[in-house]
């Protein structure tokens, strides 16, 4: 078991990230600071969540002491050389799921660990392969699970993940928004 002798702050309002970090057996508090989560247009793929996790971390730099580590993270879905974020509305969610249907996409999570005097960022990539989804499956999922707060309009840990994902290559937990194995290892080195 990892022994951490510092106060840990998870800078995320995501209930999934909070639950995943609890599962690691790490004591932490949650503190979220508002940030404009807009990445420069020239950034691509893993550069986007890395930039955003670093942007979120910068908000804490001058407010923490030597005995505190802040964890910030950002997750995106990447397909056809572009980012798919959280849906704007129901119609946008339908279009996102139609885009993912029958295709492979990548999920990138950028994570930044920050203390008063140092910062370390890393990213994890997972490939997700969806079967072709029917219109009925898409509308059933959206109507019953309302994944409008999720990048790509789906949660791997929900019904659509159960019936729609043929396989993944990489970290399952990364698709949920927090790559646990890698985070555990990086915290141990930090």
TIMI-863299 format. One record per residue: residue in three letters; y, z, x of N, C-alpha, C in turn. Coordinates in steps of 0.05 Angstrom, whole numbers. Example, Ala and Ser with C-alpha at 12.3 -4.5 7.8 and 13.67 -1.06 7.14 Angstrom:
drenza code:ALA n.py:-114 n.pz:156 n.px:264 ca.py:-90 ca.pz:156 ca.px:246 c.py:-66 c.pz:156 c.px:264;
drenza code:SER n.py:-45 n.pz:142 n.px:257 ca.py:-21 ca.pz:143 ca.px:273 c.py:1 c.pz:157 c.px:258;
END
This chain:
drenza code:UNK n.py:-24 n.pz:0 n.px:17 ca.py:0 ca.pz:0 ca.px:0 c.py:25 c.pz:0 c.px:18;
drenza code:UNK n.py:44 n.pz:-17 n.px:11 ca.py:69 ca.pz:-19 ca.px:25 c.py:86 c.pz:6 c.px:22;
drenza code:UNK n.py:94 n.pz:18 n.px:44 ca.py:111 ca.pz:41 ca.px:43 c.py:140 c.pz:32 c.px:48;
drenza code:UNK n.py:157 n.pz:35 n.px:28 ca.py:185 ca.pz:27 ca.px:31 c.py:202 c.pz:52 c.px:29;
drenza code:UNK n.py:217 n.pz:57 n.px:50 ca.py:233 ca.pz:81 ca.px:52 c.py:263 c.pz:75 c.px:46;
drenza code:UNK n.py:267 n.pz:56 n.px:29 ca.py:294 ca.pz:48 ca.px:21 c.py:295 c.pz:47 c.px:-10;
drenza code:UNK n.py:319 n.pz:49 n.px:-20 ca.py:324 ca.pz:45 ca.px:-49 c.py:322 c.pz:15 c.px:-54;
drenza code:UNK n.py:307 n.pz:8 n.px:-74 ca.py:304 ca.pz:-21 ca.px:-81 c.py:320 c.pz:-26 c.px:-107;
drenza code:UNK n.py:336 n.pz:-47 n.px:-107 ca.py:350 ca.pz:-56 ca.px:-131 c.py:340 c.pz:-84 c.px:-137;
drenza code:UNK n.py:331 n.pz:-88 n.px:-161 ca.py:324 ca.pz:-115 ca.px:-170 c.py:348 c.pz:-125 c.px:-186;
drenza code:UNK n.py:361 n.pz:-146 n.px:-176 ca.py:385 ca.pz:-157 ca.px:-189 c.py:376 c.pz:-179 c.px:-208;
drenza code:UNK n.py:362 n.pz:-171 n.px:-229 ca.py:353 ca.pz:-191 ca.px:-249 c.py:350 c.pz:-178 c.px:-276;
drenza code:UNK n.py:360 n.pz:-191 n.px:-296 ca.py:356 ca.pz:-182 ca.px:-324 c.py:330 c.pz:-192 c.px:-336;
drenza code:UNK n.py:316 n.pz:-208 n.px:-321 ca.py:291 ca.pz:-220 ca.px:-331 c.py:269 c.pz:-199 c.px:-335;
drenza code:UNK n.py:260 n.pz:-196 n.px:-360 ca.py:238 ca.pz:-176 ca.px:-365 c.py:213 c.pz:-184 c.px:-350;
drenza code:UNK n.py:208 n.pz:-210 n.px:-346 ca.py:184 ca.pz:-218 ca.px:-331 c.py:186 c.pz:-209 c.px:-302;
drenza code:UNK n.py:209 n.pz:-213 n.px:-289 ca.py:212 ca.pz:-204 ca.px:-261 c.py:209 c.pz:-174 c.px:-259;
drenza code:UNK n.py:221 n.pz:-160 n.px:-278 ca.py:219 ca.pz:-131 ca.px:-277 c.py:190 c.pz:-121 c.px:-280;
drenza code:UNK n.py:175 n.pz:-133 n.px:-298 ca.py:147 ca.pz:-126 ca.px:-302 c.py:131 c.pz:-132 c.px:-277;
drenza code:UNK n.py:135 n.pz:-156 n.px:-266 ca.py:120 ca.pz:-163 ca.px:-242 c.py:125 c.pz:-144 c.px:-219;
drenza code:UNK n.py:151 n.pz:-137 n.px:-215 ca.py:157 ca.pz:-118 ca.px:-193 c.py:144 c.pz:-91 c.px:-198;
drenza code:UNK n.py:144 n.pz:-82 n.px:-223 ca.py:130 ca.pz:-57 ca.px:-230 c.py:101 c.pz:-58 c.px:-222;
drenza code:UNK n.py:88 n.pz:-81 n.px:-227 ca.py:60 ca.pz:-85 ca.px:-221 c.py:54 c.pz:-82 c.px:-191;
drenza code:UNK n.py:74 n.pz:-86 n.px:-174 ca.py:70 ca.pz:-82 ca.px:-145 c.py:70 c.pz:-53 c.px:-137;
drenza code:UNK n.py:77 n.pz:-35 n.px:-156 ca.py:78 ca.pz:-7 ca.px:-150 c.py:102 c.pz:2 c.px:-134;
drenza code:UNK n.py:123 n.pz:-14 n.px:-136 ca.py:148 ca.pz:-8 ca.px:-121 c.py:168 c.pz:5 c.px:-141;
drenza code:UNK n.py:179 n.pz:27 n.px:-132 ca.py:201 ca.pz:40 ca.px:-148 c.py:226 c.pz:24 c.px:-144;
drenza code:UNK n.py:240 n.pz:18 n.px:-166 ca.py:265 ca.pz:3 ca.px:-164 c.py:282 c.pz:9 c.px:-188;
drenza code:UNK n.py:308 n.pz:2 n.px:-185 ca.py:326 ca.pz:3 ca.px:-207 c.py:335 c.pz:-26 c.px:-212;
drenza code:UNK n.py:346 n.pz:-31 n.px:-236 ca.py:357 ca.pz:-57 ca.px:-242 c.py:387 c.pz:-56 c.px:-244;
drenza code:UNK n.py:400 n.pz:-75 n.px:-230 ca.py:429 ca.pz:-77 ca.px:-230 c.py:436 c.pz:-106 c.px:-229;
drenza code:UNK n.py:450 n.pz:-115 n.px:-249 ca.py:457 ca.pz:-144 ca.px:-251 c.py:487 c.pz:-147 c.px:-249;
drenza code:UNK n.py:496 n.pz:-165 n.px:-232 ca.py:525 ca.pz:-171 ca.px:-230 c.py:529 c.pz:-200 c.px:-239;
drenza code:UNK n.py:549 n.pz:-204 n.px:-256 ca.py:553 ca.pz:-232 ca.px:-266 c.py:561 c.pz:-251 c.px:-243;
drenza code:UNK n.py:548 n.pz:-274 n.px:-244 ca.py:552 ca.pz:-295 ca.px:-224 c.py:553 c.pz:-322 c.px:-238;
drenza code:UNK n.py:570 n.pz:-340 n.px:-230 ca.py:570 ca.pz:-367 ca.px:-240 c.py:546 c.pz:-382 c.px:-227;
drenza code:UNK n.py:525 n.pz:-386 n.px:-242 ca.py:501 ca.pz:-397 ca.px:-231 c.py:501 c.pz:-428 c.px:-231;
drenza code:UNK n.py:522 n.pz:-438 n.px:-218 ca.py:525 ca.pz:-467 ca.px:-215 c.py:522 c.pz:-474 c.px:-185;
drenza code:UNK n.py:502 n.pz:-491 n.px:-180 ca.py:497 ca.pz:-499 ca.px:-152 c.py:512 c.pz:-526 c.px:-147;
drenza code:UNK n.py:521 n.pz:-530 n.px:-122 ca.py:534 ca.pz:-555 ca.px:-115 c.py:515 c.pz:-579 c.px:-122;
drenza code:UNK n.py:526 n.pz:-600 n.px:-132 ca.py:510 ca.pz:-623 ca.px:-141 c.py:493 c.pz:-636 c.px:-119;
drenza code:UNK n.py:502 n.pz:-633 n.px:-93 ca.py:487 ca.pz:-646 ca.px:-72 c.py:461 c.pz:-632 c.px:-64;
drenza code:UNK n.py:458 n.pz:-607 n.px:-74 ca.py:433 ca.pz:-592 ca.px:-68 c.py:410 c.pz:-603 c.px:-83;
drenza code:UNK n.py:386 n.pz:-603 n.px:-71 ca.py:362 ca.pz:-614 ca.px:-83 c.py:339 c.pz:-594 c.px:-80;
drenza code:UNK n.py:321 n.pz:-596 n.px:-99 ca.py:296 ca.pz:-581 ca.px:-99 c.py:299 c.pz:-551 c.px:-92;
drenza code:UNK n.py:285 n.pz:-542 n.px:-71 ca.py:286 ca.pz:-514 ca.px:-64 c.py:313 c.pz:-504 c.px:-54;
drenza code:UNK n.py:331 n.pz:-522 n.px:-46 ca.py:358 ca.pz:-514 ca.px:-38 c.py:373 c.pz:-501 c.px:-61;
drenza code:UNK n.py:368 n.pz:-509 n.px:-86 ca.py:382 ca.pz:-498 ca.px:-109 c.py:376 c.pz:-469 c.px:-114;
drenza code:UNK n.py:350 n.pz:-461 n.px:-117 ca.py:345 ca.pz:-432 ca.px:-121 c.py:351 c.pz:-415 c.px:-97;
drenza code:UNK n.py:349 n.pz:-426 n.px:-73 ca.py:357 ca.pz:-411 ca.px:-49 c.py:387 c.pz:-405 c.px:-50;
drenza code:UNK n.py:403 n.pz:-425 n.px:-55 ca.py:432 ca.pz:-422 ca.px:-57 c.py:439 c.pz:-401 c.px:-78;
drenza code:UNK n.py:426 n.pz:-403 n.px:-102 ca.py:433 ca.pz:-385 ca.px:-123 c.py:424 c.pz:-356 c.px:-118;
drenza code:UNK n.py:401 n.pz:-353 n.px:-105 ca.py:393 ca.pz:-326 ca.px:-98 c.py:411 c.pz:-313 c.px:-77;
drenza code:UNK n.py:421 n.pz:-330 n.px:-59 ca.py:440 ca.pz:-320 ca.px:-39 c.py:467 c.pz:-314 c.px:-51;
drenza code:UNK n.py:475 n.pz:-330 n.px:-71 ca.py:500 ca.pz:-326 ca.px:-85 c.py:499 c.pz:-299 c.px:-100;
drenza code:UNK n.py:477 n.pz:-294 n.px:-113 ca.py:473 ca.pz:-268 ca.px:-128 c.py:473 c.pz:-245 c.px:-108;
drenza code:UNK n.py:461 n.pz:-248 n.px:-85 ca.py:459 ca.pz:-227 ca.px:-65 c.py:487 c.pz:-220 c.px:-54;
drenza code:UNK n.py:504 n.pz:-241 n.px:-50 ca.py:530 ca.pz:-237 ca.px:-39 c.py:547 c.pz:-217 c.px:-55;
drenza code:UNK n.py:542 n.pz:-215 n.px:-81 ca.py:556 ca.pz:-197 ca.px:-98 c.py:551 c.pz:-167 c.px:-91;
drenza code:UNK n.py:530 n.pz:-162 n.px:-77 ca.py:522 ca.pz:-134 ca.px:-71 c.py:529 c.pz:-126 c.px:-42;
drenza code:UNK n.py:535 n.pz:-146 n.px:-25 ca.py:538 ca.pz:-141 ca.px:3 c.py:557 c.pz:-118 c.px:10;
drenza code:UNK n.py:579 n.pz:-115 n.px:-3 ca.py:599 ca.pz:-94 ca.px:4 c.py:596 c.pz:-69 c.px:-13;
drenza code:UNK n.py:575 n.pz:-68 n.px:-29 ca.py:573 ca.pz:-44 ca.px:-47 c.py:548 c.pz:-28 c.px:-42;
drenza code:UNK n.py:531 n.pz:-36 n.px:-23 ca.py:506 ca.pz:-22 ca.px:-17 c.py:508 c.pz:-9 c.px:10;
drenza code:UNK n.py:491 n.pz:12 n.px:14 ca.py:490 ca.pz:26 ca.px:39 c.py:466 c.pz:17 c.px:56;
drenza code:UNK n.py:463 n.pz:29 n.px:79 ca.py:442 ca.pz:22 ca.px:98 c.py:414 c.pz:27 c.px:86;
drenza code:UNK n.py:412 n.pz:44 n.px:66 ca.py:387 ca.pz:53 ca.px:56 c.py:379 c.pz:38 c.px:30;
drenza code:UNK n.py:391 n.pz:15 n.px:25 ca.py:386 ca.pz:0 ca.px:0 c.py:379 c.pz:-28 c.px:6;
drenza code:UNK n.py:359 n.pz:-39 n.px:-8 ca.py:352 ca.pz:-67 ca.px:-7 c.py:354 c.pz:-79 c.px:-35;
drenza code:UNK n.py:369 n.pz:-101 n.px:-37 ca.py:373 ca.pz:-115 ca.px:-62 c.py:355 c.pz:-140 c.px:-62;
drenza code:UNK n.py:340 n.pz:-144 n.px:-84 ca.py:323 ca.pz:-168 ca.px:-87 c.py:337 c.pz:-185 c.px:-108;
drenza code:UNK n.py:344 n.pz:-210 n.px:-100 ca.py:355 ca.pz:-230 ca.px:-119 c.py:336 c.pz:-254 c.px:-119;
drenza code:UNK n.py:334 n.pz:-267 n.px:-142 ca.py:316 ca.pz:-290 ca.px:-144 c.py:327 c.pz:-310 c.px:-164;
drenza code:UNK n.py:319 n.pz:-335 n.px:-160 ca.py:326 ca.pz:-356 ca.px:-179 c.py:302 c.pz:-376 c.px:-179;
drenza code:UNK n.py:296 n.pz:-386 n.px:-203 ca.py:273 ca.pz:-404 ca.px:-206 c.py:282 c.pz:-429 c.px:-221;
drenza code:UNK n.py:273 n.pz:-452 n.px:-211 ca.py:279 ca.pz:-477 ca.px:-224 c.py:253 c.pz:-494 c.px:-227;
drenza code:UNK n.py:254 n.pz:-512 n.px:-247 ca.py:233 ca.pz:-532 ca.px:-251 c.py:244 c.pz:-558 c.px:-240;
drenza code:UNK n.py:228 n.pz:-573 n.px:-224 ca.py:237 ca.pz:-597 ca.px:-211 c.py:218 c.pz:-620 c.px:-218;
drenza code:UNK n.py:228 n.pz:-641 n.px:-231 ca.py:211 ca.pz:-664 ca.px:-238 c.py:228 c.pz:-689 c.px:-236;
drenza code:UNK n.py:216 n.pz:-711 n.px:-227 ca.py:230 ca.pz:-736 ca.px:-225 c.py:256 c.pz:-734 c.px:-209;
drenza code:UNK n.py:255 n.pz:-718 n.px:-187 ca.py:278 ca.pz:-715 ca.px:-169 c.py:302 c.pz:-702 c.px:-182;
drenza code:UNK n.py:297 n.pz:-686 n.px:-203 ca.py:320 ca.pz:-671 ca.px:-215 c.py:310 c.pz:-644 c.px:-226;
drenza code:UNK n.py:330 n.pz:-627 n.px:-229 ca.py:325 ca.pz:-600 ca.px:-239 c.py:324 c.pz:-600 c.px:-270;
drenza code:UNK n.py:305 n.pz:-585 n.px:-281 ca.py:305 ca.pz:-579 ca.px:-309 c.py:311 c.pz:-549 c.px:-311;
drenza code:UNK n.py:333 n.pz:-542 n.px:-323 ca.py:340 ca.pz:-514 ca.px:-326 c.py:330 c.pz:-502 c.px:-352;
drenza code:UNK n.py:345 n.pz:-483 n.px:-362 ca.py:339 ca.pz:-471 ca.px:-388 c.py:350 c.pz:-490 c.px:-410;
drenza code:UNK n.py:337 n.pz:-493 n.px:-432 ca.py:346 ca.pz:-511 ca.px:-453 c.py:372 c.pz:-502 c.px:-466;
drenza code:UNK n.py:388 n.pz:-522 n.px:-473 ca.py:414 ca.pz:-516 ca.px:-487 c.py:409 c.pz:-509 c.px:-516;
drenza code:UNK n.py:388 n.pz:-522 n.px:-527 ca.py:382 ca.pz:-518 ca.px:-556 c.py:353 c.pz:-528 c.px:-561;
drenza code:UNK n.py:345 n.pz:-527 n.px:-586 ca.py:318 ca.pz:-535 ca.px:-594 c.py:311 c.pz:-564 c.px:-586;
drenza code:UNK n.py:329 n.pz:-582 n.px:-592 ca.py:325 ca.pz:-610 ca.px:-585 c.py:321 c.pz:-614 c.px:-555;
drenza code:UNK n.py:337 n.pz:-600 n.px:-539 ca.py:335 ca.pz:-601 ca.px:-510 c.py:308 c.pz:-591 c.px:-501;
drenza code:UNK n.py:299 n.pz:-569 n.px:-513 ca.py:272 ca.pz:-558 ca.px:-506 c.py:250 c.pz:-578 c.px:-513;
drenza code:UNK n.py:252 n.pz:-592 n.px:-536 ca.py:232 ca.pz:-612 ca.px:-543 c.py:232 c.pz:-634 c.px:-521;
drenza code:UNK n.py:256 n.pz:-643 n.px:-513 ca.py:257 ca.pz:-665 ca.px:-493 c.py:246 c.pz:-655 c.px:-466;
drenza code:UNK n.py:251 n.pz:-631 n.px:-459 ca.py:240 ca.pz:-620 ca.px:-434 c.py:210 c.pz:-620 c.px:-434;
drenza code:UNK n.py:198 n.pz:-610 n.px:-456 ca.py:169 ca.pz:-609 ca.px:-457 c.py:157 c.pz:-636 c.px:-459;
drenza code:UNK n.py:170 n.pz:-655 n.px:-471 ca.py:160 ca.pz:-683 ca.px:-471 c.py:161 c.pz:-695 c.px:-443;
drenza code:UNK n.py:181 n.pz:-687 n.px:-427 ca.py:183 ca.pz:-696 ca.px:-399 c.py:160 c.pz:-684 c.px:-383;
drenza code:UNK n.py:154 n.pz:-659 n.px:-387 ca.py:133 ca.pz:-646 ca.px:-372 c.py:105 c.pz:-655 c.px:-381;
drenza code:UNK n.py:102 n.pz:-663 n.px:-406 ca.py:76 ca.pz:-671 ca.px:-417 c.py:63 c.pz:-693 c.px:-401;
drenza code:UNK n.py:38 n.pz:-688 n.px:-393 ca.py:22 ca.pz:-708 ca.px:-378 c.py:31 c.pz:-712 c.px:-349;
drenza code:UNK n.py:48 n.pz:-695 n.px:-339 ca.py:59 ca.pz:-698 ca.px:-312 c.py:56 c.pz:-673 c.px:-295;
drenza code:UNK n.py:61 n.pz:-678 n.px:-269 ca.py:62 ca.pz:-655 ca.px:-250 c.py:91 c.pz:-649 c.px:-245;
drenza code:UNK n.py:98 n.pz:-624 n.px:-245 ca.py:125 ca.pz:-616 ca.px:-236 c.py:122 c.pz:-593 c.px:-216;
drenza code:UNK n.py:144 n.pz:-588 n.px:-203 ca.py:144 ca.pz:-566 ca.px:-183 c.py:162 c.pz:-543 c.px:-193;
drenza code:UNK n.py:154 n.pz:-519 n.px:-187 ca.py:170 ca.pz:-496 ca.px:-193 c.py:178 c.pz:-484 c.px:-166;
drenza code:UNK n.py:204 n.pz:-481 n.px:-162 ca.py:214 ca.pz:-469 ca.px:-137 c.py:228 c.pz:-443 c.px:-144;
drenza code:UNK n.py:221 n.pz:-422 n.px:-129 ca.py:235 ca.pz:-397 ca.px:-132 c.py:246 c.pz:-390 c.px:-105;
drenza code:UNK n.py:272 n.pz:-385 n.px:-104 ca.py:286 ca.pz:-375 ca.px:-81 c.py:290 c.pz:-346 c.px:-83;
drenza code:UNK n.py:284 n.pz:-331 n.px:-62 ca.py:287 ca.pz:-302 ca.px:-63 c.py:304 c.pz:-294 c.px:-38;
drenza code:UNK n.py:322 n.pz:-275 n.px:-43 ca.py:338 ca.pz:-264 ca.px:-21 c.py:336 c.pz:-234 c.px:-21;
drenza code:UNK n.py:330 n.pz:-223 n.px:3 ca.py:329 ca.pz:-194 ca.px:7 c.py:355 c.pz:-188 c.px:23;
drenza code:UNK n.py:370 n.pz:-168 n.px:13 ca.py:396 ca.pz:-162 ca.px:25 c.py:399 c.pz:-132 c.px:29;
drenza code:UNK n.py:408 n.pz:-124 n.px:53 ca.py:416 ca.pz:-96 ca.px:57 c.py:445 c.pz:-97 c.px:68;
drenza code:UNK n.py:456 n.pz:-75 n.px:75 ca.py:484 ca.pz:-75 ca.px:84 c.py:488 c.pz:-93 c.px:108;
drenza code:UNK n.py:468 n.pz:-93 n.px:127 ca.py:472 ca.pz:-107 ca.px:152 c.py:455 c.pz:-132 c.px:157;
drenza code:UNK n.py:438 n.pz:-138 n.px:138 ca.py:422 ca.pz:-163 ca.px:142 c.py:414 c.pz:-175 c.px:115;
drenza code:UNK n.py:406 n.pz:-200 n.px:117 ca.py:397 ca.pz:-215 ca.px:94 c.py:375 c.pz:-234 c.px:102;
drenza code:UNK n.py:356 n.pz:-238 n.px:85 ca.py:334 ca.pz:-257 ca.px:91 c.py:327 c.pz:-272 c.px:65;
drenza code:UNK n.py:326 n.pz:-298 n.px:67 ca.py:318 ca.pz:-314 ca.px:43 c.py:293 c.pz:-330 c.px:49;
drenza code:UNK n.py:278 n.pz:-335 n.px:28 ca.py:254 ca.pz:-352 ca.px:30 c.py:250 c.pz:-365 c.px:2;
drenza code:UNK n.py:233 n.pz:-386 n.px:2 ca.py:226 ca.pz:-398 ca.px:-24 c.py:196 c.pz:-403 c.px:-25;
drenza code:UNK n.py:187 n.pz:-406 n.px:-50 ca.py:159 ca.pz:-412 ca.px:-55 c.py:158 c.pz:-436 c.px:-74;
drenza code:UNK n.py:139 n.pz:-454 n.px:-70 ca.py:135 ca.pz:-477 ca.px:-87 c.py:107 c.pz:-476 c.px:-100;
drenza code:UNK n.py:106 n.pz:-482 n.px:-126 ca.py:81 ca.pz:-485 ca.px:-140 c.py:81 c.pz:-511 c.px:-155;
drenza code:UNK n.py:59 n.pz:-526 n.px:-153 ca.py:56 ca.pz:-551 ca.px:-169 c.py:42 c.pz:-544 c.px:-195;
drenza code:UNK n.py:52 n.pz:-553 n.px:-217 ca.py:41 ca.pz:-548 ca.px:-244 c.py:34 c.pz:-575 c.px:-257;
drenza code:UNK n.py:10 n.pz:-578 n.px:-266 ca.py:0 ca.pz:-603 ca.px:-279 c.py:-5 c.pz:-598 c.px:-308;
drenza code:UNK n.py:11 n.pz:-611 n.px:-325 ca.py:8 ca.pz:-609 ca.px:-354 c.py:-9 c.pz:-632 c.px:-365;
drenza code:UNK n.py:-26 n.pz:-625 n.px:-385 ca.py:-40 ca.pz:-646 ca.px:-400 c.py:-19 c.pz:-660 c.px:-418;
drenza code:UNK n.py:-26 n.pz:-683 n.px:-429 ca.py:-8 ca.pz:-694 ca.px:-449 c.py:-7 c.pz:-676 c.px:-473;
drenza code:UNK n.py:17 n.pz:-669 n.px:-482 ca.py:21 ca.pz:-651 ca.px:-504 c.py:27 c.pz:-667 c.px:-529;
drenza code:UNK n.py:17 n.pz:-658 n.px:-552 ca.py:23 ca.pz:-671 ca.px:-577 c.py:49 c.pz:-660 c.px:-588;
drenza code:UNK n.py:61 n.pz:-675 n.px:-605 ca.py:86 ca.pz:-666 ca.px:-619 c.py:81 c.pz:-640 c.px:-633;
drenza code:UNK n.py:58 n.pz:-637 n.px:-646 ca.py:51 ca.pz:-613 ca.px:-661 c.py:49 c.pz:-589 c.px:-642;
drenza code:UNK n.py:37 n.pz:-593 n.px:-618 ca.py:35 ca.pz:-571 ca.px:-599 c.py:62 c.pz:-562 c.px:-589;
drenza code:UNK n.py:80 n.pz:-581 n.px:-584 ca.py:107 ca.pz:-575 ca.px:-575 c.py:122 c.pz:-559 c.px:-596;
drenza code:UNK n.py:122 n.pz:-569 n.px:-621 ca.py:138 ca.pz:-555 ca.px:-642 c.py:125 c.pz:-528 c.px:-649;
drenza code:UNK n.py:99 n.pz:-526 n.px:-649 ca.py:86 ca.pz:-500 ca.px:-654 c.py:95 c.pz:-480 c.px:-633;
drenza code:UNK n.py:94 n.pz:-488 n.px:-608 ca.py:102 ca.pz:-470 ca.px:-586 c.py:131 c.pz:-461 c.px:-589;
drenza code:UNK n.py:149 n.pz:-480 n.px:-592 ca.py:177 ca.pz:-474 ca.px:-594 c.py:183 c.pz:-456 c.px:-618;
drenza code:UNK n.py:171 n.pz:-462 n.px:-641 ca.py:176 ca.pz:-447 ca.px:-666 c.py:165 c.pz:-418 c.px:-664;
drenza code:UNK n.py:143 n.pz:-414 n.px:-650 ca.py:130 ca.pz:-388 ca.px:-649 c.py:136 c.pz:-371 c.px:-625;
drenza code:UNK n.py:144 n.pz:-384 n.px:-603 ca.py:148 ca.pz:-369 ca.px:-578 c.py:177 c.pz:-369 c.px:-568;
drenza code:UNK n.py:193 n.pz:-388 n.px:-578 ca.py:221 ca.pz:-389 ca.px:-572 c.py:228 c.pz:-385 c.px:-543;
drenza code:UNK n.py:218 n.pz:-403 n.px:-525 ca.py:222 ca.pz:-400 ca.px:-496 c.py:249 c.pz:-410 c.px:-486;
drenza code:UNK n.py:270 n.pz:-405 n.px:-501 ca.py:296 ca.pz:-416 ca.px:-495 c.py:311 c.pz:-403 c.px:-471;
drenza code:UNK n.py:299 n.pz:-381 n.px:-461 ca.py:310 ca.pz:-368 ca.px:-438 c.py:295 c.pz:-374 c.px:-412;
drenza code:UNK n.py:277 n.pz:-395 n.px:-414 ca.py:260 ca.pz:-401 ca.px:-391 c.py:266 c.pz:-429 c.px:-380;
drenza code:UNK n.py:267 n.pz:-431 n.px:-354 ca.py:270 ca.pz:-457 ca.px:-341 c.py:246 c.pz:-475 c.px:-349;
drenza code:UNK n.py:253 n.pz:-499 n.px:-358 ca.py:232 ca.pz:-518 ca.px:-366 c.py:222 c.pz:-514 c.px:-395;
drenza code:UNK n.py:233 n.pz:-494 n.px:-408 ca.py:226 ca.pz:-487 ca.px:-436 c.py:197 c.pz:-478 c.px:-440;
drenza code:UNK n.py:185 n.pz:-466 n.px:-420 ca.py:158 ca.pz:-455 ca.px:-424 c.py:154 c.pz:-431 c.px:-406;
drenza code:UNK n.py:135 n.pz:-414 n.px:-415 ca.py:125 ca.pz:-392 ca.px:-399 c.py:95 c.pz:-397 c.px:-394;
drenza code:UNK n.py:87 n.pz:-397 n.px:-369 ca.py:59 ca.pz:-402 ca.px:-362 c.py:41 c.pz:-380 c.px:-374;
drenza code:UNK n.py:52 n.pz:-357 n.px:-378 ca.py:37 ca.pz:-334 ca.px:-388 c.py:35 c.pz:-334 c.px:-419;
drenza code:UNK n.py:45 n.pz:-355 n.px:-432 ca.py:45 ca.pz:-356 ca.px:-461 c.py:26 c.pz:-379 c.px:-470;
drenza code:UNK n.py:25 n.pz:-383 n.px:-497 ca.py:7 ca.pz:-401 ca.px:-510 c.py:7 c.pz:-429 c.px:-497;
drenza code:UNK n.py:30 n.pz:-440 n.px:-492 ca.py:31 ca.pz:-467 ca.px:-480 c.py:18 c.pz:-468 c.px:-453;
drenza code:UNK n.py:22 n.pz:-447 n.px:-437 ca.py:8 ca.pz:-445 ca.px:-412 c.py:-22 c.pz:-444 c.px:-415;
drenza code:UNK n.py:-32 n.pz:-430 n.px:-435 ca.py:-60 ca.pz:-428 ca.px:-440 c.py:-73 c.pz:-455 c.px:-447;
drenza code:UNK n.py:-59 n.pz:-470 n.px:-464 ca.py:-72 ca.pz:-495 ca.px:-474 c.py:-62 c.pz:-520 c.px:-460;
drenza code:UNK n.py:-40 n.pz:-518 n.px:-446 ca.py:-27 ca.pz:-543 ca.px:-436 c.py:-29 c.pz:-547 c.px:-406;
drenza code:UNK n.py:-34 n.pz:-527 n.px:-390 ca.py:-35 ca.pz:-530 ca.px:-361 c.py:-63 c.pz:-536 c.px:-352;
drenza code:UNK n.py:-66 n.pz:-559 n.px:-340 ca.py:-92 ca.pz:-567 ca.px:-329 c.py:-99 c.pz:-553 c.px:-303;
drenza code:UNK n.py:-79 n.pz:-551 n.px:-286 ca.py:-83 ca.pz:-536 ca.px:-261 c.py:-57 c.pz:-530 c.px:-248;
drenza code:UNK n.py:-57 n.pz:-511 n.px:-229 ca.py:-34 ca.pz:-506 ca.px:-213 c.py:-43 c.pz:-506 c.px:-184;
drenza code:UNK n.py:-24 n.pz:-512 n.px:-166 ca.py:-29 ca.pz:-510 ca.px:-137 c.py:-7 c.pz:-492 c.px:-126;
drenza code:UNK n.py:-15 n.pz:-468 n.px:-119 ca.py:4 ca.pz:-449 ca.px:-109 c.py:4 c.pz:-423 c.px:-125;
drenza code:UNK n.py:25 n.pz:-408 n.px:-124 ca.py:27 ca.pz:-382 ca.px:-136 c.py:32 c.pz:-383 c.px:-166;
drenza code:UNK n.py:14 n.pz:-371 n.px:-181 ca.py:18 ca.pz:-368 ca.px:-210 c.py:43 c.pz:-351 c.px:-216;
drenza code:UNK n.py:46 n.pz:-329 n.px:-201 ca.py:69 ca.pz:-311 ca.px:-206 c.py:95 c.pz:-324 c.px:-200;
drenza code:UNK n.py:95 n.pz:-344 n.px:-181 ca.py:119 ca.pz:-359 ca.px:-176 c.py:129 c.pz:-373 c.px:-201;
drenza code:UNK n.py:110 n.pz:-384 n.px:-216 ca.py:117 ca.pz:-399 ca.px:-241 c.py:129 c.pz:-379 c.px:-261;
drenza code:UNK n.py:121 n.pz:-354 n.px:-260 ca.py:132 ca.pz:-333 ca.px:-278 c.py:160 c.pz:-324 c.px:-268;
drenza code:UNK n.py:167 n.pz:-331 n.px:-243 ca.py:194 ca.pz:-325 ca.px:-233 c.py:196 c.pz:-306 c.px:-209;
drenza code:UNK n.py:173 n.pz:-296 n.px:-200 ca.py:174 ca.pz:-278 ca.px:-176 c.py:148 c.pz:-280 c.px:-161;
drenza code:UNK n.py:148 n.pz:-294 n.px:-137 ca.py:124 ca.pz:-297 ca.px:-122 c.py:116 c.pz:-271 c.px:-108;
drenza code:UNK n.py:97 n.pz:-257 n.px:-121 ca.py:91 ca.pz:-229 ca.px:-113 c.py:79 c.pz:-227 c.px:-85;
drenza code:UNK n.py:60 n.pz:-243 n.px:-78 ca.py:47 ca.pz:-240 ca.px:-52 c.py:68 c.pz:-244 c.px:-30;
drenza code:UNK n.py:84 n.pz:-265 n.px:-33 ca.py:103 ca.pz:-271 ca.px:-12 c.py:125 c.pz:-249 c.px:-12;
drenza code:UNK n.py:134 n.pz:-240 n.px:-35 ca.py:154 ca.pz:-219 ca.px:-36 c.py:143 c.pz:-193 c.px:-23;
drenza code:UNK n.py:119 n.pz:-186 n.px:-28 ca.py:106 ca.pz:-162 ca.px:-17 c.py:106 c.pz:-164 c.px:14;
drenza code:UNK n.py:98 n.pz:-188 n.px:24 ca.py:97 ca.pz:-192 ca.px:53 c.py:125 c.pz:-191 c.px:66;
drenza code:UNK n.py:144 n.pz:-204 n.px:53 ca.py:172 ca.pz:-205 ca.px:64 c.py:185 c.pz:-177 c.px:63;
drenza code:UNK n.py:180 n.pz:-162 n.px:42 ca.py:191 ca.pz:-134 ca.px:41 c.py:179 c.pz:-118 c.px:64;
drenza code:UNK n.py:153 n.pz:-122 n.px:70 ca.py:141 ca.pz:-107 ca.px:91 c.py:153 c.pz:-113 c.px:118;
drenza code:UNK n.py:163 n.pz:-138 n.px:122 ca.py:175 ca.pz:-146 ca.px:147 c.py:205 c.pz:-139 c.px:148;
drenza code:UNK n.py:218 n.pz:-136 n.px:125 ca.py:246 ca.pz:-133 ca.px:123 c.py:254 c.pz:-105 c.px:133;
END
